[in-house]
Structures are given as C-alpha cells and as structure tokens.
C-alpha cells in the first residue's frame, strides 16, 4: 500500500477506496490525492 505524496516509481496505481487508476510516468512522480474520491491510499497494479 502506498500513500499520497510517496514516489513509488513508474506504473499504474489503483485507489483503494473507489478503484480509480492513475499512471505515474516517471520515477520522480509522486502519488496524488485521488481525483475522484479524495482518498490517499493506493495499491500498485
């Protein structure tokens, strides 16, 4: 599990609350607040 603000690396991450998927393009990108439900916990797909 990852939290908003962490930089877990490139890949797709799914919001644990609503299932929204975001893609981080670079290793330096940090996880956002979920744009749909404002949750802050993510899992890597």
Phi and psi in radians as a Rosetta constraint file:
Dihedral C 1 N 2 CA 2 C 2 CIRCULARHARMONIC -2.174 0.35
Dihedral N 2 CA 2 C 2 N 3 CIRCULARHARMONIC 2.720 0.35
Dihedral C 2 N 3 CA 3 C 3 CIRCULARHARMONIC -2.049 0.35
Dihedral N 3 CA 3 C 3 N 4 CIRCULARHARMONIC 2.585 0.35
Dihedral C 3 N 4 CA 4 C 4 CIRCULARHARMONIC -0.821 0.35
Dihedral N 4 CA 4 C 4 N 5 CIRCULARHARMONIC 2.350 0.35
Dihedral C 4 N 5 CA 5 C 5 CIRCULARHARMONIC 1.740 0.35
Dihedral N 5 CA 5 C 5 N 6 CIRCULARHARMONIC -0.372 0.35
Dihedral C 5 N 6 CA 6 C 6 CIRCULARHARMONIC -1.279 0.35
Dihedral N 6 CA 6 C 6 N 7 CIRCULARHARMONIC 2.753 0.35
Dihedral C 6 N 7 CA 7 C 7 CIRCULARHARMONIC -2.070 0.35
Dihedral N 7 CA 7 C 7 N 8 CIRCULARHARMONIC 1.363 0.35
Dihedral C 7 N 8 CA 8 C 8 CIRCULARHARMONIC -1.415 0.35
Dihedral N 8 CA 8 C 8 N 9 CIRCULARHARMONIC -0.042 0.35
Dihedral C 8 N 9 CA 9 C 9 CIRCULARHARMONIC 1.864 0.35
Dihedral N 9 CA 9 C 9 N 10 CIRCULARHARMONIC 2.966 0.35
Dihedral C 9 N 10 CA 10 C 10 CIRCULARHARMONIC -1.064 0.35
Dihedral N 10 CA 10 C 10 N 11 CIRCULARHARMONIC 2.582 0.35
Dihedral C 10 N 11 CA 11 C 11 CIRCULARHARMONIC 2.499 0.35
Dihedral N 11 CA 11 C 11 N 12 CIRCULARHARMONIC -3.075 0.35
Dihedral C 11 N 12 CA 12 C 12 CIRCULARHARMONIC -1.789 0.35
Dihedral N 12 CA 12 C 12 N 13 CIRCULARHARMONIC 2.431 0.35
Dihedral C 12 N 13 CA 13 C 13 CIRCULARHARMONIC -2.287 0.35
Dihedral N 13 CA 13 C 13 N 14 CIRCULARHARMONIC 2.422 0.35
Dihedral C 13 N 14 CA 14 C 14 CIRCULARHARMONIC -1.943 0.35
Dihedral N 14 CA 14 C 14 N 15 CIRCULARHARMONIC 2.319 0.35
Dihedral C 14 N 15 CA 15 C 15 CIRCULARHARMONIC -1.123 0.35
Dihedral N 15 CA 15 C 15 N 16 CIRCULARHARMONIC 2.300 0.35
Dihedral C 15 N 16 CA 16 C 16 CIRCULARHARMONIC -1.270 0.35
Dihedral N 16 CA 16 C 16 N 17 CIRCULARHARMONIC -0.297 0.35
Dihedral C 16 N 17 CA 17 C 17 CIRCULARHARMONIC -1.606 0.35
Dihedral N 17 CA 17 C 17 N 18 CIRCULARHARMONIC -0.893 0.35
Dihedral C 17 N 18 CA 18 C 18 CIRCULARHARMONIC -1.972 0.35
Dihedral N 18 CA 18 C 18 N 19 CIRCULARHARMONIC -0.197 0.35
Dihedral C 18 N 19 CA 19 C 19 CIRCULARHARMONIC 1.568 0.35
Dihedral N 19 CA 19 C 19 N 20 CIRCULARHARMONIC 0.019 0.35
Dihedral C 19 N 20 CA 20 C 20 CIRCULARHARMONIC -1.004 0.35
Dihedral N 20 CA 20 C 20 N 21 CIRCULARHARMONIC 2.390 0.35
Dihedral C 20 N 21 CA 21 C 21 CIRCULARHARMONIC -1.882 0.35
Dihedral N 21 CA 21 C 21 N 22 CIRCULARHARMONIC 2.278 0.35
Dihedral C 21 N 22 CA 22 C 22 CIRCULARHARMONIC -2.091 0.35
Dihedral N 22 CA 22 C 22 N 23 CIRCULARHARMONIC 2.664 0.35
Dihedral C 22 N 23 CA 23 C 23 CIRCULARHARMONIC -2.028 0.35
Dihedral N 23 CA 23 C 23 N 24 CIRCULARHARMONIC 2.230 0.35
Dihedral C 23 N 24 CA 24 C 24 CIRCULARHARMONIC -1.678 0.35
Dihedral N 24 CA 24 C 24 N 25 CIRCULARHARMONIC 2.155 0.35
Dihedral C 24 N 25 CA 25 C 25 CIRCULARHARMONIC -1.508 0.35
Dihedral N 25 CA 25 C 25 N 26 CIRCULARHARMONIC -0.444 0.35
Dihedral C 25 N 26 CA 26 C 26 CIRCULARHARMONIC -2.279 0.35
Dihedral N 26 CA 26 C 26 N 27 CIRCULARHARMONIC 2.693 0.35
Dihedral C 26 N 27 CA 27 C 27 CIRCULARHARMONIC -1.126 0.35
Dihedral N 27 CA 27 C 27 N 28 CIRCULARHARMONIC -0.355 0.35
Dihedral C 27 N 28 CA 28 C 28 CIRCULARHARMONIC -1.564 0.35
Dihedral N 28 CA 28 C 28 N 29 CIRCULARHARMONIC -0.077 0.35
Dihedral C 28 N 29 CA 29 C 29 CIRCULARHARMONIC -1.300 0.35
Dihedral N 29 CA 29 C 29 N 30 CIRCULARHARMONIC 2.481 0.35
Dihedral C 29 N 30 CA 30 C 30 CIRCULARHARMONIC -1.883 0.35
Dihedral N 30 CA 30 C 30 N 31 CIRCULARHARMONIC 2.684 0.35
Dihedral C 30 N 31 CA 31 C 31 CIRCULARHARMONIC -1.196 0.35
Dihedral N 31 CA 31 C 31 N 32 CIRCULARHARMONIC 2.374 0.35
Dihedral C 31 N 32 CA 32 C 32 CIRCULARHARMONIC -1.519 0.35
Dihedral N 32 CA 32 C 32 N 33 CIRCULARHARMONIC 3.023 0.35
Dihedral C 32 N 33 CA 33 C 33 CIRCULARHARMONIC -1.189 0.35
Dihedral N 33 CA 33 C 33 N 34 CIRCULARHARMONIC 2.476 0.35
Dihedral C 33 N 34 CA 34 C 34 CIRCULARHARMONIC -0.995 0.35
Dihedral N 34 CA 34 C 34 N 35 CIRCULARHARMONIC 2.205 0.35
Dihedral C 34 N 35 CA 35 C 35 CIRCULARHARMONIC -1.225 0.35
Dihedral N 35 CA 35 C 35 N 36 CIRCULARHARMONIC -0.260 0.35
Dihedral C 35 N 36 CA 36 C 36 CIRCULARHARMONIC -1.634 0.35
Dihedral N 36 CA 36 C 36 N 37 CIRCULARHARMONIC -0.938 0.35
Dihedral C 36 N 37 CA 37 C 37 CIRCULARHARMONIC -2.036 0.35
Dihedral N 37 CA 37 C 37 N 38 CIRCULARHARMONIC -0.024 0.35
Dihedral C 37 N 38 CA 38 C 38 CIRCULARHARMONIC 1.219 0.35
Dihedral N 38 CA 38 C 38 N 39 CIRCULARHARMONIC 0.272 0.35
Dihedral C 38 N 39 CA 39 C 39 CIRCULARHARMONIC -1.297 0.35
Dihedral N 39 CA 39 C 39 N 40 CIRCULARHARMONIC 2.869 0.35
Dihedral C 39 N 40 CA 40 C 40 CIRCULARHARMONIC -2.231 0.35
Dihedral N 40 CA 40 C 40 N 41 CIRCULARHARMONIC 0.302 0.35
Dihedral C 40 N 41 CA 41 C 41 CIRCULARHARMONIC -2.038 0.35
Dihedral N 41 CA 41 C 41 N 42 CIRCULARHARMONIC 2.363 0.35
Dihedral C 41 N 42 CA 42 C 42 CIRCULARHARMONIC -2.316 0.35
Dihedral N 42 CA 42 C 42 N 43 CIRCULARHARMONIC 2.678 0.35
Dihedral C 42 N 43 CA 43 C 43 CIRCULARHARMONIC -2.195 0.35
Dihedral N 43 CA 43 C 43 N 44 CIRCULARHARMONIC 2.559 0.35
Dihedral C 43 N 44 CA 44 C 44 CIRCULARHARMONIC -1.391 0.35
Dihedral N 44 CA 44 C 44 N 45 CIRCULARHARMONIC 2.419 0.35
